[in-house]
Amino acid sequence: MFYVIGLGLGDCKDITVRGLEIVKKCDRVYLEAYTSVLTCGTEALEEFYGRKLIVADRDLVEQGADDILEGAKHSDIALLVVGDPFGATTHTDLVLRAEQKGIPVQVVHNASILNAIGCCGLQLYSFGETVSIPYWMDGWEPDSFYDKIVNNFKNQMHTLCLLDIKVKEPSLESLVKKKKEYMPPKFMTVSEAARQLLQIIKRRTGGDTLDVTESNLCIGVARVGSETQKITACSLKEMAEVDLGGPLHSLIIVGPHLHPLEEEYIEKFKL
């Protein structure tokens, strides 16, 4: 059996009882370590589970799927995923590959940012399409995600923005030299995301005729599900100066109309 097990968002104890039972019996257990990260480290997971984990980086998950699935027809293999197993298309691809090989698959779900974001007080069914905000690089500044935010806003919906992370990313020099060298891990903050959005607003007709402007209410969240969780509500312009501490961060662009309960709940998070 090939198991894909969600770990939730907080610490090592957020795994479900069923998930933990499976981890303890598997022949090999991989920890997917590039689409997201837990607030605790690999060592804490290994101590709690009572077994060693194989850290699956980007190269292994995307290019070494066959290695992960090797032997799963005759033994139990597990892939541990931060949040919920289907929070990233990478894991969907792995499930499809397993099924194509005739390997039975079981999925153990858990909390993800897509449902835990309700902690900010906004009603989940009032969210529109989720968007991802990537890091900009020299000569590459994509802004198509802004159009999706505007579309949600026009439809009276909130927008959850998932912020970029860079884990085991090859450096430009290593790509030229064809020698594997990696940049230090980097996690986008709500202030960085807000500054990119402000630049997009500025370059589009000066920002004074757009549906989403620098004065729009937004909410920044950090380390959702952990004991150090932080939530701040303010204007997009103010968010560009907010420091919520360490990763992981997410940003919500609030829709134009709030339910009275949403308004009341958000009030306690305002600057």
C-alpha positions as CSV (number, residue, x, y, z in Angstrom):
1,M,0.0,0.0,0.0
2,F,1.1,3.6,-0.7
3,Y,-0.2,5.9,2.0
4,V,-0.3,9.7,1.7
5,I,-0.7,11.2,5.2
6,G,-1.5,14.7,6.1
7,L,0.4,16.1,9.1
8,G,-1.7,19.2,9.8
9,L,-0.3,22.7,10.4
10,G,1.2,22.9,13.9
11,D,3.6,20.5,15.5
12,C,4.4,16.8,15.5
13,K,1.3,15.9,17.5
14,D,-1.2,17.2,14.9
15,I,-1.0,13.9,13.0
16,T,-4.2,11.9,13.3
17,V,-4.3,8.8,15.4
18,R,-4.9,6.7,12.2
19,G,-2.0,8.4,10.5
20,L,0.3,7.7,13.4
21,E,-0.7,4.1,13.5
22,I,0.2,3.7,9.8
23,V,3.5,5.5,10.2
24,K,4.6,3.1,12.9
25,K,3.9,0.0,10.7
26,C,5.3,1.2,7.4
27,D,8.5,-0.2,5.9
28,R,9.6,3.3,4.6
29,V,8.3,6.7,5.5
30,Y,9.1,9.8,3.5
31,L,8.7,13.4,4.7
32,E,7.9,15.8,1.8
33,A,9.9,18.9,2.6
34,Y,9.5,21.4,-0.1
35,T,5.9,22.5,-0.8
36,S,5.5,23.5,2.9
37,V,7.2,23.2,6.3
38,L,6.1,22.3,9.8
39,T,6.9,24.6,12.7
40,C,8.8,21.7,14.3
41,G,11.8,20.1,12.8
42,T,12.4,16.6,11.3
43,E,14.1,15.5,14.6
44,A,11.0,16.3,16.6
45,L,8.9,14.2,14.2
46,E,11.3,11.2,14.4
47,E,11.3,11.4,18.2
48,F,7.5,11.4,18.4
49,Y,7.0,8.7,15.8
50,G,9.8,6.6,17.2
51,R,11.3,6.0,13.8
52,K,13.6,7.5,11.1
53,L,12.2,9.5,8.2
54,I,13.5,9.9,4.7
55,V,13.4,13.6,3.8
56,A,12.0,13.9,0.3
57,D,13.3,17.1,-1.3
58,R,12.1,18.7,-4.5
59,D,14.3,16.5,-6.7
60,L,13.1,13.3,-5.2
61,V,9.4,14.2,-5.2
62,E,9.4,15.5,-8.7
63,Q,12.0,13.4,-10.4
64,G,12.3,10.3,-8.2
65,A,8.7,9.2,-7.9
66,D,9.6,5.7,-9.0
67,D,12.1,5.5,-6.1
68,I,9.5,6.5,-3.6
69,L,7.0,4.0,-5.0
70,E,9.5,1.2,-5.3
71,G,8.3,-2.0,-3.6
72,A,4.9,-0.5,-2.6
73,K,3.1,-3.5,-4.2
74,H,4.6,-5.8,-1.6
75,S,5.2,-3.5,1.4
76,D,3.8,-0.4,3.0
77,I,5.3,3.0,2.0
78,A,4.1,6.3,3.4
79,L,4.6,9.9,2.2
80,L,4.0,12.5,5.0
81,V,2.7,15.9,3.8
82,V,2.4,19.1,5.7
83,G,-1.3,20.2,5.9
84,D,-3.6,18.0,3.7
85,P,-2.3,15.5,1.1
86,F,-4.2,17.2,-1.7
87,G,-3.1,20.8,-0.9
88,A,-0.5,20.5,-3.7
89,T,-0.8,19.1,-7.2
90,T,2.5,17.3,-6.7
91,H,0.9,14.8,-4.4
92,T,-2.0,14.3,-6.8
93,D,0.5,13.4,-9.5
94,L,2.1,10.8,-7.1
95,V,-1.2,9.2,-6.4
96,L,-1.9,8.9,-10.2
97,R,1.5,7.4,-10.8
98,A,0.9,4.8,-8.0
99,E,-2.5,3.8,-9.5
100,Q,-1.0,3.5,-13.0
101,K,1.5,1.0,-11.5
102,G,-1.3,-1.0,-9.9
103,I,-0.3,0.1,-6.4
104,P,-3.2,0.5,-4.0
105,V,-3.4,4.0,-2.4
106,Q,-4.9,5.3,0.8
107,V,-5.1,8.9,1.8
108,V,-5.3,10.2,5.4
109,H,-6.6,13.8,5.5
110,N,-5.8,16.6,7.9
111,A,-6.2,20.3,8.4
112,S,-4.7,22.6,5.8
113,I,-4.4,26.4,5.5
114,L,-7.4,26.2,3.1
115,N,-9.8,25.4,6.0
116,A,-7.8,26.6,9.0
117,I,-7.8,30.2,7.5
118,G,-11.2,30.5,9.2
119,C,-9.2,31.4,12.3
120,C,-9.2,35.0,11.1
121,G,-12.9,35.3,11.4
122,L,-13.9,35.3,7.7
123,Q,-16.5,32.7,6.7
124,L,-15.0,30.0,4.5
125,Y,-17.8,30.0,2.0
126,S,-17.1,33.6,1.3
127,F,-13.7,32.9,-0.2
128,G,-13.2,32.9,-3.9
129,E,-10.3,31.4,-5.9
130,T,-7.1,30.9,-3.9
131,V,-4.0,32.5,-5.5
132,S,-0.2,32.0,-5.1
133,I,2.1,35.0,-5.0
134,P,5.6,34.1,-6.3
135,Y,8.9,35.8,-5.5
136,W,9.9,38.3,-8.2
137,M,13.3,38.0,-9.7
138,D,15.3,40.3,-12.0
139,G,13.4,40.4,-15.3
140,W,10.6,38.2,-14.1
141,E,7.7,40.0,-12.3
142,P,4.5,38.0,-13.0
143,D,1.3,39.7,-11.9
144,S,-1.6,37.6,-13.2
145,F,-2.5,36.6,-9.7
146,Y,-3.7,40.2,-9.2
147,D,-6.4,39.8,-11.8
148,K,-7.7,36.8,-9.9
149,I,-7.8,38.9,-6.7
150,V,-9.7,41.7,-8.5
151,N,-12.1,39.1,-10.0
152,N,-12.9,37.7,-6.5
153,F,-13.3,41.2,-5.2
154,K,-15.9,42.1,-7.9
155,N,-17.7,38.9,-7.0
156,Q,-17.9,40.0,-3.3
157,M,-15.4,37.3,-2.3
158,H,-12.3,37.2,-0.1
159,T,-9.0,36.0,-1.5
160,L,-6.5,33.7,0.3
161,C,-3.0,34.4,-1.0
162,L,-0.5,31.6,-0.5
163,L,3.0,33.0,-0.3
164,D,6.1,31.6,-2.0
165,I,8.7,29.5,-0.3
166,K,12.1,28.6,-1.6
167,V,13.6,25.4,-0.2
168,K,16.6,23.7,-1.8
169,E,16.5,26.0,-4.8
170,P,19.6,25.8,-7.1
171,S,21.6,29.0,-7.4
172,L,22.0,30.7,-10.8
173,E,25.8,30.0,-10.5
174,S,25.2,26.3,-10.0
175,L,22.9,26.1,-13.0
176,V,25.6,27.7,-15.2
177,K,28.4,25.5,-13.7
178,K,26.1,22.4,-13.7
179,K,27.2,21.8,-10.2
180,K,24.5,21.4,-7.5
181,E,24.6,24.3,-5.1
182,Y,21.5,25.6,-3.2
183,M,20.4,29.0,-2.0
184,P,19.5,29.4,1.7
185,P,15.8,28.7,2.4
186,K,13.5,31.7,2.0
187,F,9.9,32.2,3.0
188,M,7.8,35.1,1.7
189,T,6.3,37.3,4.5
190,V,3.0,39.2,4.4
191,S,4.9,42.5,4.2
192,E,6.8,41.3,1.1
193,A,3.6,40.1,-0.6
194,A,1.9,43.4,0.2
195,R,4.8,45.4,-1.3
196,Q,4.6,43.4,-4.5
197,L,0.8,44.0,-4.7
198,L,1.4,47.7,-4.1
199,Q,3.8,47.8,-7.0
200,I,1.3,46.1,-9.3
201,I,-1.4,48.6,-8.2
202,K,0.9,51.5,-8.9
203,R,1.9,50.3,-12.4
204,R,-1.8,49.8,-13.4
205,T,-3.3,53.3,-14.1
206,G,-1.8,54.8,-11.0
207,G,-3.9,52.8,-8.6
208,D,-6.8,55.3,-8.4
209,T,-9.3,53.6,-10.6
210,L,-8.9,50.0,-9.6
211,D,-11.2,47.8,-7.5
212,V,-8.4,46.7,-5.2
213,T,-6.3,49.6,-3.9
214,E,-3.7,50.3,-1.2
215,S,-6.5,51.2,1.3
216,N,-8.2,47.8,1.0
217,L,-8.6,45.8,4.2
218,C,-6.4,42.8,4.3
219,I,-5.4,40.2,7.0
220,G,-2.0,38.7,7.6
221,V,-1.7,35.4,9.3
222,A,1.5,33.6,10.5
223,R,2.2,30.0,11.8
224,V,-1.5,29.1,11.8
225,G,-2.2,26.2,14.1
226,S,0.8,26.7,16.3
227,E,1.2,28.2,19.7
228,T,2.8,31.3,18.2
229,Q,0.0,32.0,15.7
230,K,-0.4,35.7,14.8
231,I,-3.1,37.5,13.0
232,T,-3.2,41.2,12.0
233,A,-5.8,43.2,10.1
234,C,-5.0,46.5,8.4
235,S,-4.9,48.3,5.1
236,L,-2.7,46.8,2.3
237,K,-0.4,49.8,2.6
238,E,0.0,49.3,6.3
239,M,0.6,45.5,5.8
240,A,3.7,46.4,3.9
241,E,5.3,47.4,7.2
242,V,3.9,44.6,9.4
243,D,6.3,42.1,11.0
244,L,4.6,38.8,11.9
245,G,7.8,36.9,12.7
246,G,8.9,33.6,11.3
247,P,7.2,31.4,8.6
248,L,4.8,30.4,7.3
249,H,2.7,33.5,6.3
250,S,-0.5,33.9,4.3
251,L,-2.3,37.0,3.2
252,I,-6.0,37.6,2.8
253,I,-7.4,40.4,0.6
254,V,-10.8,41.0,2.2
255,G,-13.9,41.3,0.0
256,P,-15.8,44.6,-0.3
257,H,-18.6,43.6,2.1
258,L,-18.4,41.8,5.5
259,H,-21.0,39.9,7.4
260,P,-21.6,41.6,10.8
261,L,-20.1,38.6,12.6
262,E,-17.0,38.8,10.4
263,E,-16.7,42.5,11.2
264,E,-17.0,41.8,14.9
265,Y,-14.4,39.0,14.9
266,I,-11.8,40.9,12.8
267,E,-12.0,43.9,15.1
268,K,-9.7,42.3,17.7
269,F,-7.0,41.8,15.1
270,K,-6.9,45.4,13.8
271,L,-3.8,47.5,14.3
